[in-house]
Amino acid sequence: MPEAGGRSRAIGQLSLKGRALRYLSAREHSRAELERKLASHEEEPGQLARVLDELLAKGFISEQRVAESVINRRAPRMGSLRIRQELQAKGLAPDLVRSAVDSLKTSEIGRAREVWRKKFGTPPNDAAERGKQMRFMTARGFGAEVLRRVVAGSDEDDCL
């Protein structure tokens, strides 16, 4: 029976590592995300930290890859404000979040125009429709100045 107890502990450790690898095989996860998801499965104090340290050392966990993955998945449909929020929620380092969001600034208006074009396609006819378009684009994470330019359809529109 002592051997069975030892095996049980080893299986528990493998189970925790297996769970982590299962999450990582589906998509990139930050260390903070894995800690949140796996904390309830930890059988002994420090076990989760050891497993995550091992995965980090082997290159299975990478904050840079998490940021790149989020940008690649979200940038075509979301603005930099929404992407920043998602990166921060994943527990990434503030400097990594800042540099990732800064890389999106040059394409923000073009991406916003494409999202707007797919959803609406035509300029608003009245204030109610303009408000609807602005709310939709704001929910997608685009800033006020970008929205003003995109919904208005020109860079010179200062009224409306």
C-alpha positions as CSV (number, residue, x, y, z in Angstrom):
1,M,0.0,0.0,0.0
2,P,2.8,2.5,0.6
3,E,3.6,2.3,-3.1
4,A,0.0,3.1,-4.0
5,G,0.2,6.3,-1.9
6,G,3.4,7.3,-3.6
7,R,1.8,6.6,-7.0
8,S,-1.2,8.6,-6.1
9,R,1.0,11.7,-5.3
10,A,2.8,11.3,-8.6
11,I,-0.4,11.0,-10.5
12,G,-1.7,14.1,-8.8
13,Q,1.4,16.0,-9.8
14,L,1.1,14.7,-13.4
15,S,-2.5,15.6,-13.3
16,L,-1.7,19.2,-12.5
17,K,0.9,19.3,-15.1
18,G,-1.4,17.5,-17.5
19,R,-4.1,20.0,-16.9
20,A,-1.7,22.9,-17.5
21,L,-0.5,21.3,-20.8
22,R,-4.1,20.7,-21.9
23,Y,-4.9,24.4,-21.4
24,L,-1.7,25.4,-23.2
25,S,-2.5,23.0,-26.1
26,A,-5.7,24.9,-26.7
27,R,-4.2,28.4,-26.8
28,E,-1.5,30.4,-25.2
29,H,-2.0,31.2,-21.5
30,S,-0.1,33.5,-19.2
31,R,1.3,32.2,-15.9
32,A,-1.3,34.2,-14.0
33,E,-4.1,32.6,-16.0
34,L,-2.8,29.2,-15.4
35,E,-2.5,30.0,-11.7
36,R,-6.1,31.0,-11.5
37,K,-7.4,28.0,-13.4
38,L,-5.3,25.4,-11.6
39,A,-5.2,26.7,-8.1
40,S,-8.2,24.6,-7.0
41,H,-6.4,21.4,-8.2
42,E,-3.2,22.0,-6.2
43,E,-2.8,19.1,-3.7
44,E,0.1,20.5,-1.7
45,P,1.4,24.0,-1.1
46,G,4.0,25.0,-3.7
47,Q,3.1,22.2,-6.1
48,L,1.5,24.6,-8.7
49,A,4.4,27.0,-8.5
50,R,6.9,24.2,-9.2
51,V,4.9,22.9,-12.2
52,L,4.5,26.4,-13.7
53,D,8.2,27.1,-13.1
54,E,9.1,23.9,-15.0
55,L,6.8,24.8,-17.9
56,L,8.2,28.3,-18.0
57,A,11.8,27.0,-18.0
58,K,10.9,24.7,-20.9
59,G,9.4,27.5,-22.9
60,F,5.8,26.3,-22.7
61,I,4.6,29.5,-21.1
62,S,5.6,32.8,-22.8
63,E,4.0,36.2,-22.1
64,Q,5.3,37.4,-25.4
65,R,3.4,34.7,-27.3
66,V,0.3,35.4,-25.3
67,A,0.4,39.0,-26.3
68,E,1.0,38.2,-29.9
69,S,-1.8,35.6,-29.9
70,V,-4.3,38.1,-28.5
71,I,-3.3,40.7,-31.0
72,N,-3.5,38.3,-33.9
73,R,-6.9,37.0,-32.8
74,R,-8.5,40.4,-31.7
75,A,-6.9,43.2,-33.8
76,P,-9.1,42.6,-36.9
77,R,-12.3,43.1,-34.8
78,M,-11.3,45.1,-31.8
79,G,-9.7,48.4,-30.9
80,S,-6.6,49.0,-28.9
81,L,-8.6,49.9,-25.7
82,R,-10.3,46.5,-25.7
83,I,-7.1,44.7,-26.5
84,R,-5.3,46.5,-23.7
85,Q,-8.0,45.5,-21.3
86,E,-7.8,41.8,-22.3
87,L,-4.0,41.8,-22.0
88,Q,-4.1,43.3,-18.6
89,A,-6.8,40.7,-17.5
90,K,-4.3,38.0,-18.5
91,G,-1.9,39.3,-16.0
92,L,0.8,40.4,-18.4
93,A,3.6,42.8,-17.5
94,P,2.6,46.5,-17.9
95,D,5.6,47.2,-20.2
96,L,4.6,44.3,-22.5
97,V,1.0,45.4,-22.6
98,R,2.1,49.0,-23.5
99,S,4.4,47.9,-26.3
100,A,1.8,45.5,-27.7
101,V,-0.9,48.2,-27.7
102,D,1.6,50.8,-29.2
103,S,2.2,48.4,-32.1
104,L,-1.5,48.7,-32.9
105,K,-1.7,52.5,-33.1
106,T,-0.6,52.8,-36.7
107,S,-3.4,50.6,-37.9
108,E,-6.2,51.7,-35.6
109,I,-8.1,53.9,-38.0
110,G,-7.9,51.4,-40.8
111,R,-9.1,48.5,-38.6
112,A,-11.9,50.7,-37.2
113,R,-13.0,51.6,-40.7
114,E,-13.1,47.9,-41.7
115,V,-15.2,47.0,-38.6
116,W,-17.5,49.9,-39.3
117,R,-17.8,49.1,-43.0
118,K,-18.7,45.4,-42.3
119,K,-21.3,46.3,-39.7
120,F,-22.9,49.5,-41.1
121,G,-21.4,50.4,-44.5
122,T,-23.2,53.8,-44.8
123,P,-22.9,57.0,-42.8
124,P,-25.6,57.6,-40.2
125,N,-28.8,59.5,-41.4
126,D,-29.6,61.0,-38.0
127,A,-28.4,61.5,-34.5
128,A,-30.0,58.2,-33.3
129,E,-28.3,56.1,-35.9
130,R,-25.0,58.0,-35.2
131,G,-25.3,57.2,-31.5
132,K,-25.9,53.5,-32.3
133,Q,-22.8,53.3,-34.5
134,M,-20.7,55.1,-31.9
135,R,-21.9,52.8,-29.1
136,F,-21.1,49.7,-31.2
137,M,-17.6,50.9,-32.1
138,T,-17.0,52.1,-28.5
139,A,-17.9,48.6,-27.3
140,R,-15.4,47.2,-29.7
141,G,-12.7,49.3,-28.0
142,F,-12.0,52.1,-30.4
143,G,-11.2,55.5,-29.0
144,A,-13.3,58.7,-29.4
145,E,-11.1,60.4,-31.9
146,V,-10.9,57.3,-34.1
147,L,-14.7,56.9,-33.9
148,R,-15.3,60.6,-34.8
149,R,-13.2,60.2,-38.0
150,V,-14.7,56.8,-39.0
151,V,-18.4,57.4,-38.4
152,A,-18.2,60.8,-40.0
153,G,-16.4,59.4,-43.0
154,S,-13.9,62.3,-43.2
155,D,-11.1,63.8,-41.2
156,E,-12.7,67.3,-41.3
157,D,-16.0,66.6,-39.6
158,D,-16.0,68.7,-36.4
159,C,-19.8,69.1,-36.0
160,L,-22.6,66.5,-35.8
